[in-house]
């Protein structure tokens, strides 16, 4: 295990990196730093902890959205005769037509209070 010193939103962190994982870790640090700076620069949120939570939620949502897209493509490739509604259902989840996703986003917005909406 190797240690790397990185900067996230202007603050130094010493992180452990598995052998051969430096570039992957640095890429992750860059994504987190970019996400946090974007939220900070929007000016609505100042507390570093809240910025970190919002950035983590946004990145997790992007990852989840990507997983849904991969699953949709995989399902379409596995069953070329699948109905075209498969893509429409993933789009419905993206636009908030999915009741579970809409409920989750509503609860997150309520929990965040004055910090503004998640997305």
Z-matrix of the N, CA and C atoms (Angstrom, degrees):
N
C 1 1.456
C 2 1.525 1 108.06
N 3 1.304 2 114.87 1 133.80
C 4 1.455 3 122.54 2 -177.54
C 5 1.524 4 108.49 3 -115.65
N 6 1.321 5 117.98 4 148.97
C 7 1.459 6 120.68 5 178.31
C 8 1.515 7 110.15 6 -106.37
N 9 1.344 8 114.91 7 137.86
C 10 1.457 9 121.37 8 177.42
C 11 1.513 10 108.80 9 -122.95
N 12 1.319 11 116.88 10 137.73
C 13 1.457 12 120.45 11 173.09
C 14 1.518 13 107.40 12 -95.40
N 15 1.322 14 116.22 13 126.58
C 16 1.462 15 121.88 14 -177.78
C 17 1.524 16 109.23 15 -129.31
N 18 1.315 17 115.66 16 164.80
C 19 1.463 18 122.54 17 176.81
C 20 1.522 19 108.63 18 -116.54
N 21 1.317 20 115.71 19 127.49
C 22 1.460 21 121.36 20 173.99
C 23 1.518 22 106.73 21 -126.89
N 24 1.309 23 115.76 22 118.46
C 25 1.459 24 123.09 23 -178.71
C 26 1.536 25 110.86 24 51.56
N 27 1.324 26 115.30 25 42.09
C 28 1.451 27 120.99 26 175.52
C 29 1.516 28 116.14 27 81.42
N 30 1.303 29 118.04 28 1.58
C 31 1.458 30 121.33 29 -179.54
C 32 1.524 31 109.55 30 -113.66
N 33 1.336 32 116.05 31 139.30
C 34 1.464 33 121.40 32 -179.06
C 35 1.518 34 111.55 33 -82.56
N 36 1.324 35 114.50 34 140.66
C 37 1.467 36 121.89 35 175.77
C 38 1.516 37 107.85 36 -135.17
N 39 1.322 38 116.68 37 140.94
C 40 1.454 39 122.65 38 175.04
C 41 1.526 40 106.61 39 -103.89
N 42 1.339 41 116.02 40 114.66
C 43 1.460 42 121.56 41 -174.68
C 44 1.517 43 111.09 42 -116.33
N 45 1.312 44 116.13 43 143.76
C 46 1.455 45 121.71 44 174.25
C 47 1.514 46 109.88 45 -82.83
N 48 1.315 47 116.21 46 135.89
C 49 1.453 48 121.41 47 -179.68
C 50 1.526 49 109.49 48 -126.67
N 51 1.326 50 117.08 49 129.20
C 52 1.469 51 118.53 50 177.05
C 53 1.526 52 109.96 51 -66.44
N 54 1.313 53 116.00 52 155.73
C 55 1.461 54 120.35 53 179.50
C 56 1.523 55 110.02 54 -54.75
N 57 1.328 56 115.51 55 129.34
C 58 1.456 57 121.05 56 179.20
C 59 1.516 58 114.18 57 79.69
N 60 1.328 59 117.62 58 3.14
C 61 1.458 60 120.29 59 -176.86
C 62 1.519 61 114.32 60 -104.73
N 63 1.336 62 117.09 61 10.76
C 64 1.467 63 120.48 62 -176.40
C 65 1.525 64 112.72 63 -58.07
N 66 1.309 65 116.67 64 -49.73
C 67 1.469 66 119.31 65 -175.54
C 68 1.523 67 111.38 66 -65.29
N 69 1.319 68 116.90 67 -37.93
C 70 1.457 69 120.44 68 178.80
C 71 1.532 70 110.63 69 -66.88
N 72 1.325 71 117.10 70 -40.90
C 73 1.457 72 121.13 71 178.12
C 74 1.524 73 110.44 72 -65.37
N 75 1.328 74 117.14 73 -43.85
C 76 1.460 75 120.38 74 179.81
C 77 1.527 76 111.86 75 -64.35
N 78 1.318 77 116.48 76 -34.79
C 79 1.463 78 120.54 77 176.00
C 80 1.530 79 110.20 78 -65.48
N 81 1.320 80 117.18 79 -41.75
C 82 1.462 81 121.31 80 177.94
C 83 1.527 82 110.76 81 -64.65
N 84 1.320 83 116.71 82 -41.73
C 85 1.470 84 121.23 83 177.69
C 86 1.524 85 109.73 84 -60.43
N 87 1.315 86 117.30 85 -42.76
C 88 1.467 87 121.54 86 179.53
C 89 1.531 88 111.23 87 -61.94
N 90 1.333 89 116.67 88 -42.44
C 91 1.466 90 120.25 89 179.37
C 92 1.529 91 110.83 90 -64.64
N 93 1.332 92 117.05 91 -43.45
C 94 1.466 93 121.26 92 179.80
C 95 1.529 94 110.09 93 -65.45
N 96 1.325 95 116.67 94 -45.49
C 97 1.466 96 120.97 95 179.99
C 98 1.524 97 110.56 96 -60.77
N 99 1.321 98 117.20 97 -45.00
C 100 1.463 99 121.43 98 179.26
C 101 1.522 100 111.19 99 -61.89
N 102 1.332 101 116.46 100 -45.44
C 103 1.468 102 120.88 101 -179.52
C 104 1.526 103 111.20 102 -63.02
N 105 1.333 104 116.74 103 -43.70
C 106 1.458 105 120.13 104 -178.35
C 107 1.529 106 111.47 105 -68.70
N 108 1.326 107 117.21 106 -42.04
C 109 1.470 108 120.70 107 179.57
C 110 1.527 109 110.80 108 -64.79
N 111 1.317 110 116.86 109 -36.65
C 112 1.465 111 120.73 110 178.82
C 113 1.527 112 110.36 111 -62.67
N 114 1.332 113 117.41 112 -43.21
C 115 1.463 114 121.52 113 178.82
C 116 1.524 115 109.94 114 -66.91
N 117 1.323 116 116.76 115 -45.71
C 118 1.468 117 120.86 116 179.40
C 119 1.527 118 110.85 117 -60.40
N 120 1.328 119 117.25 118 -44.20
C 121 1.454 120 121.82 119 -176.82
C 122 1.526 121 112.91 120 -70.05
N 123 1.327 122 116.84 121 -20.63
C 124 1.467 123 119.91 122 176.01
C 125 1.524 124 110.14 123 -68.14
N 126 1.334 125 116.84 124 -21.30
C 127 1.448 126 121.82 125 172.07
C 128 1.511 127 117.54 126 85.29
N 129 1.326 128 118.57 127 -2.57
C 130 1.459 129 119.70 128 -177.46
C 131 1.528 130 112.28 129 -84.64
N 132 1.316 131 117.01 130 -26.26
C 133 1.461 132 121.32 131 -175.10
C 134 1.523 133 108.53 132 -125.31
N 135 1.323 134 116.49 133 132.58
C 136 1.463 135 120.67 134 -179.42
C 137 1.523 136 113.33 135 -112.95
N 138 1.309 137 117.69 136 -31.62
C 139 1.465 138 120.51 137 -175.37
C 140 1.530 139 110.14 138 -69.67
N 141 1.325 140 115.43 139 125.63
C 142 1.465 141 121.65 140 -177.23
C 143 1.534 142 111.60 141 -56.25
N 144 1.329 143 117.00 142 -39.86
C 145 1.467 144 120.62 143 -179.49
C 146 1.528 145 111.19 144 -63.51
N 147 1.319 146 117.37 145 -44.24
C 148 1.466 147 120.80 146 179.27
C 149 1.529 148 110.98 147 -66.29
N 150 1.319 149 115.78 148 -38.70
C 151 1.464 150 120.08 149 177.51
C 152 1.526 151 109.58 150 -61.28
N 153 1.341 152 116.26 151 -43.25
C 154 1.461 153 120.52 152 -179.96
C 155 1.529 154 111.23 153 -63.33
N 156 1.335 155 116.76 154 -42.05
C 157 1.468 156 120.23 155 179.72
C 158 1.524 157 110.34 156 -64.74
N 159 1.328 158 117.65 157 -45.86
C 160 1.464 159 120.62 158 178.93
C 161 1.528 160 111.57 159 -61.74
N 162 1.329 161 116.64 160 -42.43
C 163 1.466 162 120.34 161 178.79
C 164 1.527 163 110.34 162 -63.45
N 165 1.337 164 116.58 163 -42.72
C 166 1.472 165 120.22 164 178.85
C 167 1.525 166 110.80 165 -62.19
N 168 1.332 167 117.23 166 -43.27
C 169 1.460 168 120.44 167 178.46
C 170 1.526 169 111.81 168 -63.86
N 171 1.313 170 116.21 169 -43.75
C 172 1.465 171 119.37 170 178.72
C 173 1.531 172 111.74 171 -62.86
N 174 1.323 173 116.93 172 -43.43
C 175 1.464 174 120.16 173 178.87
C 176 1.526 175 111.19 174 -66.02
N 177 1.330 176 117.16 175 -40.09
C 178 1.465 177 120.63 176 177.73
C 179 1.523 178 110.49 177 -64.88
N 180 1.335 179 117.28 178 -39.17
C 181 1.458 180 120.91 179 178.25
C 182 1.532 181 110.22 180 -64.32
N 183 1.337 182 116.76 181 -43.49
C 184 1.467 183 120.46 182 177.32
C 185 1.524 184 110.79 183 -60.06
N 186 1.318 185 116.47 184 -42.98
C 187 1.462 186 121.35 185 179.60
C 188 1.522 187 110.47 186 -63.88
N 189 1.319 188 116.54 187 -43.58
C 190 1.460 189 121.23 188 178.33
C 191 1.524 190 110.80 189 -63.21
N 192 1.326 191 116.16 190 -42.58
C 193 1.461 192 121.22 191 178.73
C 194 1.530 193 110.01 192 -62.69
N 195 1.326 194 116.55 193 -39.23
C 196 1.462 195 121.44 194 178.08
C 197 1.524 196 110.48 195 -65.88
N 198 1.347 197 116.59 196 -40.08
C 199 1.467 198 120.88 197 177.97
C 200 1.526 199 111.11 198 -61.91
N 201 1.332 200 116.43 199 -40.59
C 202 1.468 201 120.83 200 178.29
C 203 1.526 202 109.61 201 -63.75
N 204 1.327 203 116.94 202 -42.61
C 205 1.463 204 120.63 203 179.65
C 206 1.524 205 111.24 204 -63.88
N 207 1.337 206 116.82 205 -42.67
C 208 1.467 207 120.76 206 178.51
C 209 1.523 208 110.38 207 -63.86
N 210 1.337 209 116.94 208 -43.33
C 211 1.463 210 120.66 209 179.12
C 212 1.525 211 110.95 210 -62.71
N 213 1.320 212 116.86 211 -38.67
C 214 1.463 213 121.05 212 179.19
C 215 1.519 214 110.80 213 -65.49
N 216 1.332 215 116.35 214 -44.61
C 217 1.466 216 120.62 215 179.26
C 218 1.522 217 110.35 216 -65.81
N 219 1.326 218 116.70 217 -41.57
C 220 1.457 219 120.94 218 179.18
C 221 1.523 220 110.75 219 -63.23
N 222 1.323 221 116.94 220 -43.75
C 223 1.467 222 120.83 221 178.98
C 224 1.524 223 110.86 222 -64.25
N 225 1.319 224 116.41 223 -40.01
C 226 1.464 225 120.06 224 179.66
C 227 1.521 226 110.80 225 -67.26
N 228 1.331 227 116.75 226 -37.06
C 229 1.466 228 119.98 227 179.39
C 230 1.523 229 111.31 228 -71.16
N 231 1.335 230 116.31 229 -34.84
C 232 1.467 231 120.35 230 -179.23
C 233 1.525 232 111.58 231 -73.97
N 234 1.310 233 116.73 232 -29.66
C 235 1.468 234 120.87 233 -178.81
C 236 1.524 235 108.91 234 -131.41
N 237 1.348 236 117.56 235 80.71
C 238 1.458 237 120.38 236 -175.98
C 239 1.526 238 113.31 237 -59.71
N 240 1.335 239 117.82 238 -18.66
C 241 1.459 240 119.87 239 179.44
C 242 1.527 241 111.59 240 -94.18
N 243 1.344 242 116.97 241 10.60
C 244 1.466 243 120.07 242 -179.76
C 245 1.520 244 109.97 243 -62.37
N 246 1.315 245 116.48 244 148.00
C 247 1.459 246 119.30 245 179.80
C 248 1.520 247 111.65 246 -63.62
N 249 1.310 248 115.91 247 152.47
C 250 1.457 249 120.37 248 -178.34
C 251 1.523 250 112.42 249 -67.74
N 252 1.309 251 119.11 250 -10.71
C 253 1.459 252 123.00 251 179.50
C 254 1.514 253 113.67 252 -64.74
N 255 1.325 254 118.84 253 -15.30
C 256 1.463 255 121.45 254 -179.96
C 257 1.514 256 109.80 255 -61.12
N 258 1.330 257 117.23 256 -48.89
C 259 1.459 258 120.29 257 179.61
C 260 1.522 259 110.52 258 -66.10
N 261 1.313 260 117.90 259 -36.10
C 262 1.454 261 120.94 260 179.98
C 263 1.525 262 111.04 261 -64.81
N 264 1.336 263 117.53 262 -36.17
C 265 1.463 264 118.60 263 -179.29
C 266 1.520 265 111.03 264 -69.00
N 267 1.334 266 118.57 265 -34.98
C 268 1.460 267 119.03 266 177.37
C 269 1.517 268 110.37 267 -70.70
N 270 1.322 269 117.72 268 -32.55
C 271 1.455 270 120.98 269 176.55
C 272 1.522 271 110.31 270 -68.20
N 273 1.337 272 117.04 271 -37.16
C 274 1.463 273 120.49 272 178.38
C 275 1.521 274 110.24 273 -61.20
N 276 1.338 275 116.92 274 -40.49
C 277 1.460 276 120.03 275 178.47
C 278 1.520 277 110.32 276 -64.76
N 279 1.316 278 116.93 277 -36.87
C 280 1.448 279 120.94 278 -178.40
C 281 1.528 280 111.50 279 -68.63
N 282 1.316 281 117.58 280 -35.24
C 283 1.460 282 121.05 281 -176.49
C 284 1.514 283 113.40 282 -89.94
N 285 1.301 284 118.97 283 -2.14
C 286 1.450 285 120.92 284 177.61
C 287 1.509 286 113.43 285 95.78
N 288 1.338 287 119.02 286 4.68
C 289 1.452 288 121.58 287 177.23
C 290 1.524 289 111.14 288 -72.35
N 291 1.303 290 117.54 289 -16.14
C 292 1.460 291 122.21 290 177.69
C 293 1.529 292 107.96 291 -78.22
N 294 1.326 293 118.26 292 117.34
C 295 1.468 294 120.19 293 -175.28
C 296 1.523 295 113.76 294 -60.43
N 297 1.325 296 117.85 295 -36.74
C 298 1.457 297 120.29 296 -179.80
C 299 1.528 298 110.79 297 -66.57
N 300 1.333 299 116.60 298 -45.37
C 301 1.459 300 120.85 299 178.87
C 302 1.524 301 110.49 300 -65.53
N 303 1.322 302 117.16 301 -42.86
C 304 1.467 303 120.91 302 178.89
C 305 1.524 304 110.30 303 -60.89
N 306 1.335 305 116.98 304 -41.61
C 307 1.462 306 121.35 305 178.87
C 308 1.526 307 110.84 306 -63.95
N 309 1.327 308 116.96 307 -43.26
C 310 1.459 309 121.35 308 179.41
C 311 1.526 310 110.72 309 -62.84
N 312 1.331 311 116.90 310 -46.49
C 313 1.461 312 120.18 311 179.65
C 314 1.529 313 111.17 312 -62.97
N 315 1.330 314 117.09 313 -38.95
C 316 1.461 315 121.12 314 178.57
C 317 1.532 316 110.38 315 -63.46
N 318 1.342 317 116.27 316 -42.94
C 319 1.464 318 120.28 317 179.02
C 320 1.521 319 111.38 318 -65.55
N 321 1.344 320 117.18 319 -39.09
C 322 1.462 321 120.60 320 178.04
C 323 1.525 322 110.69 321 -65.73
N 324 1.335 323 117.02 322 -44.43
C 325 1.457 324 120.46 323 178.51
C 326 1.530 325 110.77 324 -60.20
N 327 1.321 326 116.56 325 -41.81
C 328 1.465 327 120.86 326 178.61
C 329 1.533 328 110.42 327 -64.05
N 330 1.321 329 116.57 328 -42.86
C 331 1.473 330 120.70 329 -178.70
C 332 1.521 331 111.71 330 -66.89
N 333 1.323 332 116.73 331 -33.70
C 334 1.465 333 120.13 332 -178.15
C 335 1.533 334 111.71 333 -76.44
N 336 1.324 335 116.47 334 -20.52
C 337 1.456 336 120.60 335 175.22
C 338 1.505 337 112.75 336 60.24
N 339 1.322 338 116.55 337 -123.59
C 340 1.456 339 122.30 338 -173.36
C 341 1.519 340 113.90 339 -75.78
N 342 1.325 341 117.86 340 -4.96
C 343 1.459 342 119.55 341 179.80
C 344 1.522 343 111.28 342 -70.93
N 345 1.301 344 118.73 343 -10.23
C 346 1.454 345 121.19 344 -179.19
C 347 1.509 346 110.56 345 97.39
N 348 1.308 347 114.84 346 175.49
C 349 1.449 348 120.32 347 -177.39
C 350 1.515 349 110.92 348 -78.14
N 351 1.323 350 114.82 349 153.36
C 352 1.468 351 121.65 350 -178.79
C 353 1.519 352 111.08 351 -61.58
N 354 1.321 353 115.84 352 -50.30
C 355 1.467 354 119.77 353 -178.01
C 356 1.501 355 110.42 354 -130.75
